[in-house]
Amino acid sequence: MKTVSVMLQNLCVPCENRCRYCLLSWDGNCAGVPWEAGEEFALRFTRWMSENRPDLSFSYSFGYSMEHPQLERALRFLRQIGSPQAEFLQCDGMKMRSESECERLSEMLAREGVKKLSFTVYGLKEYHDRFAARRGDFDLIVRMMRAARAAGLTVTAGIPLTNENAPQADELIGFLRSEASESGLRLFIPHEEGRGAALSDVRLTLENFEKLSGQARTLLNPNAYRTEESWLMAGFSEEQNRTLIISLRRDNIDRYSEMGFEAILAEAEKLDETYYAAFPDANELARHCGDPAGESFYSERDLKYHYRRLYALEHGVHPYDVCDERQTGSRRH
């Protein structure tokens, strides 16, 4: 397994939503460290990577949302160290803003070199607001999309598709086509990670997929999302590379500050290898846990994770979960 990139993250910025589907399981408590401490650490890490591991790509990001209290400063720092988040922001869980406030924010983002904003839309207005657990969130997204386009930013939107919101897909797509940039709209299947596991009862099935219009079907990538039956017939690919995710947290920052960066990377690689060594390979897991007639849709990565969860429950295997994106871990690809 080859490490090809490193993502350093600091979950230090609150999110205004409490979405049913949250990879980071946001509960109102920031796990990250103060921005100044994260900035200092990231600067040293960036310099070390440039001098010692130029073969690895490196990025630094913050969350749970983009609502950094000193966003201009944060964007300038990200640009200084060459992090991709300086040009791309996921704009979910933003503070409520009026139309004029959205315009001022978008103009500032454009001045600071941001190129693209992305939004997650869970359904039509009433459904979206319930899903995000905040009244007015849908209208905020629309205001922000319009302001961003007026400022010259590219706007993209993703719709996590389930059995529950599939009947809304056509109307929602028709509406968003006028708000997102050209080719900036896609459907996707929610992950089982984080709070996504709570959506298992409404995971999209073949029956509901076949009820979608041709317009909607074209926005769900058939190479990325298939039924369980289809994945099992094709067989799983074997990952060759991995991204290490180093999460700066209140419970590890002192230890990380005393460790060398090489030791931090080695520790993350060991966590990755220990986790995957606890399970059979993906195709063996599929033979043991898979449903050859399964009609629910998954990504390949998510179905593998689903099988590992089933195997862990059956066999009492509970290694440190490197797929928990709140913590230091990895992403194989």
ZAZAZA-743355 format. One record per residue (C-alpha): residue in three letters; x, y, z. Coordinates in Angstrom, 1 decimal. Layout:
<"ALA", <X, Y, Z>>
...
END
This chain:
<"MET", <0.0, 0.0, 0.0>>
<"LYS", <1.5, 3.3, -1.1>>
<"THR", <0.9, 6.6, 0.7>>
<"VAL", <0.5, 9.2, -2.0>>
<"SER", <-1.0, 12.2, -0.1>>
<"VAL", <-1.5, 13.7, 3.3>>
<"MET", <-4.5, 15.8, 4.4>>
<"LEU", <-4.1, 17.8, 7.7>>
<"GLN", <-7.4, 18.9, 9.1>>
<"ASN", <-8.6, 21.0, 12.1>>
<"LEU", <-12.2, 20.6, 13.0>>
<"CYS", <-12.4, 23.9, 14.9>>
<"VAL", <-15.3, 25.8, 13.2>>
<"PRO", <-18.9, 25.1, 14.3>>
<"CYS", <-21.6, 24.1, 11.9>>
<"GLU", <-25.1, 25.7, 12.1>>
<"ASN", <-26.9, 22.6, 11.0>>
<"ARG", <-27.6, 19.2, 12.6>>
<"CYS", <-28.1, 17.1, 9.4>>
<"ARG", <-29.3, 13.5, 9.6>>
<"TYR", <-26.5, 12.7, 7.2>>
<"CYS", <-23.2, 14.0, 8.6>>
<"LEU", <-19.9, 12.2, 7.9>>
<"LEU", <-18.4, 14.1, 10.9>>
<"SER", <-21.3, 13.3, 13.3>>
<"TRP", <-21.4, 17.0, 14.3>>
<"ASP", <-22.8, 17.2, 17.9>>
<"GLY", <-22.2, 20.9, 18.7>>
<"ASN", <-18.7, 20.3, 20.2>>
<"CYS", <-15.6, 21.1, 18.2>>
<"ALA", <-12.9, 18.5, 18.5>>
<"GLY", <-10.2, 20.6, 16.9>>
<"VAL", <-7.7, 22.9, 18.3>>
<"PRO", <-7.7, 26.8, 18.3>>
<"TRP", <-7.0, 28.2, 14.8>>
<"GLU", <-3.7, 29.8, 15.8>>
<"ALA", <-2.3, 26.5, 17.1>>
<"GLY", <-3.5, 24.7, 14.0>>
<"GLU", <-2.0, 27.3, 11.7>>
<"GLU", <1.4, 27.2, 13.4>>
<"PHE", <1.4, 23.4, 13.2>>
<"ALA", <0.3, 23.4, 9.6>>
<"LEU", <3.0, 25.8, 8.6>>
<"ARG", <5.7, 23.7, 10.1>>
<"PHE", <4.2, 20.5, 8.6>>
<"THR", <4.1, 22.1, 5.2>>
<"ARG", <7.7, 23.2, 5.3>>
<"TRP", <8.8, 19.7, 6.5>>
<"MET", <6.8, 18.0, 3.8>>
<"SER", <8.3, 20.3, 1.1>>
<"GLU", <11.8, 19.5, 2.3>>
<"ASN", <11.5, 15.8, 3.2>>
<"ARG", <8.5, 14.3, 1.4>>
<"PRO", <8.1, 16.3, -1.9>>
<"ASP", <6.7, 13.1, -3.4>>
<"LEU", <3.5, 13.4, -1.4>>
<"SER", <0.8, 16.0, -2.1>>
<"PHE", <-0.3, 17.9, 1.0>>
<"SER", <-3.4, 19.8, 1.9>>
<"TYR", <-4.7, 21.6, 5.0>>
<"SER", <-8.4, 22.1, 5.7>>
<"PHE", <-10.7, 23.3, 8.4>>
<"GLY", <-14.3, 22.3, 9.4>>
<"TYR", <-16.9, 21.5, 10.5>>
<"SER", <-18.1, 24.3, 8.3>>
<"MET", <-16.5, 27.1, 6.3>>
<"GLU", <-17.7, 29.8, 8.8>>
<"HIS", <-14.3, 30.6, 10.1>>
<"PRO", <-14.5, 33.8, 12.3>>
<"GLN", <-11.6, 35.3, 10.4>>
<"LEU", <-12.3, 33.7, 7.0>>
<"GLU", <-10.2, 36.2, 5.0>>
<"ARG", <-7.2, 35.5, 7.2>>
<"ALA", <-7.8, 31.7, 7.0>>
<"LEU", <-8.1, 31.8, 3.2>>
<"ARG", <-4.9, 33.8, 2.8>>
<"PHE", <-3.0, 31.3, 5.0>>
<"LEU", <-4.4, 28.4, 2.9>>
<"ARG", <-3.3, 30.1, -0.2>>
<"GLN", <0.1, 30.8, 1.3>>
<"ILE", <0.8, 27.1, 1.9>>
<"GLY", <-0.8, 26.0, -1.4>>
<"SER", <-3.8, 24.2, 0.1>>
<"PRO", <-6.6, 23.4, -2.4>>
<"GLN", <-9.3, 24.6, 0.1>>
<"ALA", <-8.1, 28.1, -0.6>>
<"GLU", <-10.0, 27.8, -3.9>>
<"PHE", <-12.9, 25.4, -3.0>>
<"LEU", <-15.3, 25.7, -0.2>>
<"GLN", <-18.1, 23.3, 0.9>>
<"CYS", <-20.8, 25.7, 2.0>>
<"ASP", <-23.1, 23.7, 4.2>>
<"GLY", <-24.2, 24.8, 7.7>>
<"MET", <-23.5, 28.5, 7.1>>
<"LYS", <-24.7, 31.3, 9.3>>
<"MET", <-28.0, 32.9, 8.2>>
<"ARG", <-27.4, 35.9, 5.9>>
<"SER", <-29.6, 38.3, 4.1>>
<"GLU", <-29.3, 38.8, 0.3>>
<"SER", <-26.9, 41.7, 0.7>>
<"GLU", <-24.8, 39.8, 3.3>>
<"CYS", <-24.5, 36.9, 0.9>>
<"GLU", <-23.4, 39.3, -1.9>>
<"ARG", <-20.7, 40.8, 0.3>>
<"LEU", <-19.4, 37.4, 1.4>>
<"SER", <-19.3, 36.2, -2.2>>
<"GLU", <-17.5, 39.3, -3.4>>
<"MET", <-14.9, 38.8, -0.6>>
<"LEU", <-14.4, 35.1, -1.5>>
<"ALA", <-13.9, 36.1, -5.2>>
<"ARG", <-11.3, 38.7, -4.2>>
<"GLU", <-9.5, 36.2, -2.0>>
<"GLY", <-9.1, 33.7, -4.9>>
<"VAL", <-11.9, 31.3, -4.2>>
<"LYS", <-13.1, 29.7, -7.4>>
<"LYS", <-15.8, 27.3, -6.5>>
<"LEU", <-18.5, 26.9, -3.9>>
<"SER", <-20.4, 23.6, -3.4>>
<"PHE", <-23.7, 23.0, -1.6>>
<"THR", <-25.6, 19.9, -0.4>>
<"VAL", <-29.3, 20.0, -1.0>>
<"TYR", <-31.4, 17.2, 0.6>>
<"GLY", <-34.7, 17.8, -1.1>>
<"LEU", <-37.3, 20.5, -1.8>>
<"LYS", <-37.6, 23.4, 0.7>>
<"GLU", <-39.7, 21.8, 3.5>>
<"TYR", <-37.9, 18.4, 3.3>>
<"HIS", <-34.4, 20.0, 3.1>>
<"ASP", <-35.0, 22.2, 6.2>>
<"ARG", <-36.3, 19.2, 8.2>>
<"PHE", <-33.3, 17.1, 7.1>>
<"ALA", <-30.8, 19.8, 8.0>>
<"ALA", <-32.7, 20.5, 11.2>>
<"ARG", <-32.8, 24.3, 10.5>>
<"ARG", <-35.7, 26.3, 9.2>>
<"GLY", <-34.7, 28.6, 6.4>>
<"ASP", <-31.6, 26.7, 5.3>>
<"PHE", <-32.9, 26.0, 1.8>>
<"ASP", <-33.6, 29.6, 1.2>>
<"LEU", <-30.2, 30.5, 2.5>>
<"ILE", <-28.6, 28.1, 0.0>>
<"VAL", <-30.5, 29.7, -2.8>>
<"ARG", <-29.5, 33.2, -1.8>>
<"MET", <-25.9, 32.2, -1.5>>
<"MET", <-25.9, 30.4, -4.9>>
<"ARG", <-27.3, 33.5, -6.6>>
<"ALA", <-24.8, 35.8, -4.9>>
<"ALA", <-21.9, 33.5, -5.7>>
<"ARG", <-22.8, 33.3, -9.4>>
<"ALA", <-23.1, 37.1, -9.6>>
<"ALA", <-19.6, 37.3, -8.1>>
<"GLY", <-18.3, 35.1, -10.9>>
<"LEU", <-17.8, 31.9, -8.7>>
<"THR", <-18.6, 28.5, -10.0>>
<"VAL", <-21.5, 26.9, -8.1>>
<"THR", <-22.0, 23.2, -7.7>>
<"ALA", <-24.7, 21.2, -5.8>>
<"GLY", <-24.9, 17.6, -4.7>>
<"ILE", <-28.1, 15.8, -3.9>>
<"PRO", <-27.8, 12.7, -1.6>>
<"LEU", <-30.4, 10.4, -3.1>>
<"THR", <-32.5, 8.1, -1.0>>
<"ASN", <-35.8, 6.3, -1.3>>
<"GLU", <-37.3, 9.1, 0.8>>
<"ASN", <-36.4, 12.0, -1.4>>
<"ALA", <-36.3, 10.3, -4.8>>
<"PRO", <-39.9, 11.4, -5.6>>
<"GLN", <-38.7, 15.0, -5.3>>
<"ALA", <-35.7, 14.5, -7.6>>
<"ASP", <-37.1, 15.9, -10.9>>
<"GLU", <-38.6, 19.0, -9.4>>
<"LEU", <-35.5, 19.7, -7.4>>
<"ILE", <-33.2, 19.1, -10.3>>
<"GLY", <-35.3, 21.5, -12.5>>
<"PHE", <-35.1, 24.2, -9.9>>
<"LEU", <-31.3, 23.8, -9.2>>
<"ARG", <-30.4, 23.8, -12.9>>
<"SER", <-31.2, 27.5, -12.9>>
<"GLU", <-29.1, 28.1, -9.8>>
<"ALA", <-26.0, 26.0, -10.2>>
<"SER", <-23.3, 26.5, -12.8>>
<"GLU", <-23.4, 24.5, -16.0>>
<"SER", <-22.6, 20.8, -15.3>>
<"GLY", <-22.5, 21.7, -11.6>>
<"LEU", <-25.2, 19.3, -10.5>>
<"ARG", <-24.9, 15.7, -9.4>>
<"LEU", <-26.8, 13.0, -7.5>>
<"PHE", <-24.9, 10.7, -5.1>>
<"ILE", <-25.6, 7.9, -2.7>>
<"PRO", <-24.9, 8.8, 1.0>>
<"HIS", <-22.1, 7.0, 2.8>>
<"GLU", <-22.7, 4.7, 5.7>>
<"GLU", <-20.0, 6.5, 7.6>>
<"GLY", <-20.7, 9.0, 10.4>>
<"ARG", <-24.5, 9.5, 10.9>>
<"GLY", <-25.0, 8.1, 7.4>>
<"ALA", <-25.6, 4.7, 9.0>>
<"ALA", <-29.0, 6.1, 10.2>>
<"LEU", <-30.1, 6.3, 6.6>>
<"SER", <-29.9, 2.5, 6.0>>
<"ASP", <-33.7, 2.1, 6.1>>
<"VAL", <-34.1, 4.6, 3.2>>
<"ARG", <-31.1, 3.7, 1.1>>
<"LEU", <-32.0, 4.0, -2.6>>
<"THR", <-33.2, 0.7, -4.1>>
<"LEU", <-33.5, -0.4, -7.7>>
<"GLU", <-37.2, -0.1, -7.6>>
<"ASN", <-37.1, 3.6, -6.8>>
<"PHE", <-34.1, 4.2, -9.1>>
<"GLU", <-36.2, 2.8, -12.0>>
<"LYS", <-38.9, 5.3, -11.2>>
<"LEU", <-36.5, 8.2, -11.8>>
<"SER", <-36.7, 10.1, -15.0>>
<"GLY", <-33.9, 9.8, -17.6>>
<"GLN", <-32.8, 13.3, -16.6>>
<"ALA", <-32.3, 12.2, -13.0>>
<"ARG", <-30.6, 8.9, -13.9>>
<"THR", <-27.9, 10.7, -15.9>>
<"LEU", <-26.8, 12.6, -12.8>>
<"LEU", <-26.1, 9.5, -10.9>>
<"ASN", <-22.7, 8.2, -12.1>>
<"PRO", <-23.3, 4.5, -13.0>>
<"ASN", <-19.6, 3.7, -12.6>>
<"ALA", <-19.5, 5.1, -9.0>>
<"TYR", <-22.9, 3.9, -7.8>>
<"ARG", <-24.5, 0.5, -8.4>>
<"THR", <-26.7, -2.0, -6.7>>
<"GLU", <-25.1, -4.5, -4.4>>
<"GLU", <-25.9, -7.3, -6.9>>
<"SER", <-24.1, -5.4, -9.6>>
<"TRP", <-21.0, -4.9, -7.5>>
<"LEU", <-20.9, -8.5, -6.5>>
<"MET", <-21.2, -9.7, -10.1>>
<"ALA", <-18.3, -7.4, -11.2>>
<"GLY", <-16.0, -8.1, -8.2>>
<"PHE", <-14.1, -5.6, -6.2>>
<"SER", <-11.0, -3.8, -7.2>>
<"GLU", <-8.0, -3.8, -4.9>>
<"GLU", <-6.8, -0.4, -3.7>>
<"GLN", <-3.2, 0.5, -4.3>>
<"ASN", <-2.8, 3.9, -2.8>>
<"ARG", <-3.9, 5.7, 0.4>>
<"THR", <-4.3, 9.3, 1.7>>
<"LEU", <-3.4, 9.8, 5.3>>
<"ILE", <-5.7, 12.1, 7.3>>
<"ILE", <-4.0, 13.8, 10.2>>
<"SER", <-6.7, 15.3, 12.5>>
<"LEU", <-5.5, 18.0, 14.9>>
<"ARG", <-7.6, 17.4, 18.1>>
<"ARG", <-7.5, 18.7, 21.6>>
<"ASP", <-6.7, 15.2, 22.7>>
<"ASN", <-3.6, 14.8, 20.5>>
<"ILE", <-2.1, 18.2, 19.8>>
<"ASP", <0.4, 18.1, 22.7>>
<"ARG", <1.6, 14.6, 21.7>>
<"TYR", <1.8, 15.6, 18.0>>
<"SER", <3.7, 18.7, 18.9>>
<"GLU", <6.4, 16.6, 20.5>>
<"MET", <6.6, 14.0, 17.8>>
<"GLY", <8.5, 14.4, 14.6>>
<"PHE", <6.4, 14.6, 11.4>>
<"GLU", <7.9, 11.4, 10.1>>
<"ALA", <6.7, 9.7, 13.2>>
<"ILE", <3.2, 11.1, 12.8>>
<"LEU", <3.0, 9.7, 9.3>>
<"ALA", <4.4, 6.4, 10.4>>
<"GLU", <1.8, 6.2, 13.2>>
<"ALA", <-1.0, 6.9, 10.7>>
<"GLU", <0.2, 4.3, 8.3>>
<"LYS", <0.4, 1.7, 11.2>>
<"LEU", <-3.2, 2.6, 12.1>>
<"ASP", <-4.3, 2.0, 8.5>>
<"GLU", <-2.5, -1.3, 8.3>>
<"THR", <-3.8, -2.6, 11.6>>
<"TYR", <-7.3, -1.8, 10.7>>
<"TYR", <-7.4, -3.5, 7.4>>
<"ALA", <-5.4, -6.5, 8.7>>
<"ALA", <-8.3, -7.2, 11.1>>
<"PHE", <-10.6, -8.1, 8.1>>
<"PRO", <-10.5, -10.5, 5.2>>
<"ASP", <-10.0, -8.9, 1.8>>
<"ALA", <-13.0, -7.3, 0.1>>
<"ASN", <-14.0, -10.2, -2.1>>
<"GLU", <-13.8, -12.6, 0.8>>
<"LEU", <-15.9, -10.3, 2.9>>
<"ALA", <-18.4, -10.1, 0.0>>
<"ARG", <-18.7, -13.9, -0.1>>
<"HIS", <-19.3, -14.0, 3.6>>
<"CYS", <-21.5, -10.9, 4.1>>
<"GLY", <-22.9, -10.0, 0.7>>
<"ASP", <-26.4, -10.4, -0.7>>
<"PRO", <-26.2, -11.6, -4.3>>
<"ALA", <-29.7, -10.3, -4.9>>
<"GLY", <-29.2, -7.0, -3.1>>
<"GLU", <-31.0, -4.1, -4.8>>
<"SER", <-29.7, -1.2, -2.6>>
<"PHE", <-27.3, 1.2, -4.2>>
<"TYR", <-23.8, 1.8, -2.9>>
<"SER", <-20.4, 3.2, -3.9>>
<"GLU", <-17.7, 0.5, -4.0>>
<"ARG", <-15.9, 2.1, -1.0>>
<"ASP", <-19.1, 2.3, 1.0>>
<"LEU", <-20.2, -1.3, 0.3>>
<"LYS", <-16.8, -2.5, 1.5>>
<"TYR", <-17.2, -0.5, 4.6>>
<"HIS", <-20.7, -1.9, 5.1>>
<"TYR", <-19.3, -5.4, 4.9>>
<"ARG", <-16.5, -4.6, 7.4>>
<"ARG", <-19.2, -3.3, 9.8>>
<"LEU", <-21.2, -6.5, 9.4>>
<"TYR", <-18.1, -8.7, 9.9>>
<"ALA", <-17.0, -6.7, 13.0>>
<"LEU", <-20.5, -7.2, 14.6>>
<"GLU", <-20.5, -10.9, 13.9>>
<"HIS", <-16.9, -11.6, 15.0>>
<"GLY", <-16.5, -9.1, 17.7>>
<"VAL", <-13.7, -7.3, 15.8>>
<"HIS", <-13.4, -3.7, 16.8>>
<"PRO", <-10.1, -2.1, 15.6>>
<"TYR", <-9.5, 1.6, 15.7>>
<"ASP", <-11.7, 2.9, 12.8>>
<"VAL", <-9.5, 4.7, 10.3>>
<"CYS", <-12.6, 5.6, 8.3>>
<"ASP", <-13.9, 7.8, 11.1>>
<"GLU", <-13.2, 11.2, 9.4>>
<"ARG", <-13.2, 13.1, 12.7>>
<"GLN", <-10.0, 11.4, 13.7>>
<"THR", <-6.5, 10.6, 12.3>>
<"GLY", <-7.0, 7.8, 9.8>>
<"SER", <-6.8, 7.0, 6.1>>
<"ARG", <-8.6, 6.8, 2.9>>
<"ARG", <-7.6, 4.0, 0.5>>
<"HIS", <-8.2, 4.4, -3.3>>
END
